[in-house]
Amino acid sequence: MLSPFSRECYIMAKPAGAACNLACHYCYYNKPRQTPMDLSTLELFVEQYIAMQTTGHVLFTWHGGEPMLRPLSFYRKAVELQRKYADGRHIENCIQTNGTLLTPEWCQFLHDNQWLVGISIDGTEEMHNAYRGNSWQRVMEGIRLMQRYGVEWNAMATVHAANADRPLEFYRFFKSIGCQYLQFTPIVESNGEDVLPMAVTPGQWGNFLCAIFDEWVQTDVGKVFVQIFDATLANWVGVTPGLCTLSAECGHAGVIEANGDVYSCDHFVFPEHRLGNIRQHTLIDMMYGEQQSRFSALKSKLLPEDCRQCQWLFACHGECPKNRIENRGVRSEELGVRSEENRSKETASYLCSGYRQYFAHAAPKMDIMADLYRHGRAPAEIMEELILRS
């Protein structure tokens, strides 16, 4: 079947499954532990994943749980297999880790093979330790070790009840440790009845984004790359963003578990979204097949009417389907199996009002950056423009 998607499909690999050496309170990946990925499954994955790409560039993403619970020898084998099956393609790797297991040997490997490392850290020691145990000191030791070895890294932070009300302290902390690439993800988790107390509220999310955006747009455009701001600008100029939550469709980023099972999305690893296993089906058949095509279309098909009429639909596209929950009575995992006929019963993203606040606040400056981009100029020139207009 020809690809129904307008861009490449990616697979997030979980070689250690859900196993982790931390027990973060808000972790959404509380799955039964599996036997770690064996080398035969690894080889099948590497071979099939490279084969499914339609360009000369291939990005492998290693995730968890904690992927560094697999020994370094496992990833040395992965690199060896990538070279075996590359067939002239350029291979890149990134690994998402909590950073507590980094060692000089790991850092030398990451540097020598040019792997990008995503570090999970939620801000200052107090912010981070609120829901991630007392791990901040070990994470910071890992960051300093990577800096010593020249390993390229970025930060992936979650926004929750312990840091949402301190956006500038949060943002300036990351700048102070030399972070140039920053992703932050809102915590919206429920217990099946209520959104958990650690979750960020819609109002907090809106205030958080607006406060950081104001500092970023005046001083840091082109210096600090904040994923959600870059994705917003992409939508402003009509380019598909790199952030799936703000994209028009889901379904381009699947996940492979340690046993070879493939699922539609990292946030929908439930039986109804299992696409198959690479020992019985190819990644091409699964990721470009009818089941994944239906999953991809659900994001727009299940939009409530309020979203369809919203002036910010082009910038948000309904946000991540997992966040389309009310304060009570809706489990996020139920969302994907509801029918189109039940659209009238669907709800907008739990964070909708926060996003509306952010888009309205950022719009005038997004308009300026979009105009600069369309005229072949760097969006970073907005900082000079704002000085001239002040």
Buried (B, 14 or more C-beta within 10 A) or exposed (E): EEBBBEEBBBBBBBBBBBBBBBEBEBBBBEBEEBEBBEEEBBBBBBBBBBBBBEEEEBBBBBBBBBBBBBEBEBBEBBBEBBEEBBEEBEBBBBBBBBBBBBEEEBBBBBBEBEBBBBBBBBBBBEBBBBBBBEBBEBBBEBBEBBEEBEBBBBBBBBBBBBBBBBBEEBBBBBBEEEBBBBBBBBBBBBEEEEBBEBBBBBEBBBBBBBBBBBBBBBEBBEEBBBBBBBBBBBBBBEEBBEBBBBBBBBBBBBBBBBBBBBBBBBBBBBEEBBBBBBEEBBBBBBBBBEBBBBBBBBBBBBBBEEBEEBEBBEBBBBBBBBBBBEEEEBEBBBBBEBEEEEBEEBBBBBBBBBBBBBBEBBBEBBEBBBBBBEEEEEBBBBBEBBEEEE
